[in-house]
């Protein structure tokens, strides 16, 4: 496990932020960000979802299809996947 080294100023900032119930963005320690979840948002997929949490927006699409096994391995299947992402 990697260790994280914090300066005394960073430790002070974190501890006092917790004690004073304050986060950098102005929310309290127990305040949450609203989450929005939509499903079936991409028409050419087997399934898709969009999740918005604060200023974070995530779109996921999954495509699946049945195929025939390779001749040399008739009792085995295989899985292919591709990942694309866009940072805005």
Beta strands, then each sheet from edge to edge (+ up, - down):
strand 1: 35-39
strand 2: 47-53
strand 3: 56-62
sheet 1: 1+ 2- 3+
end
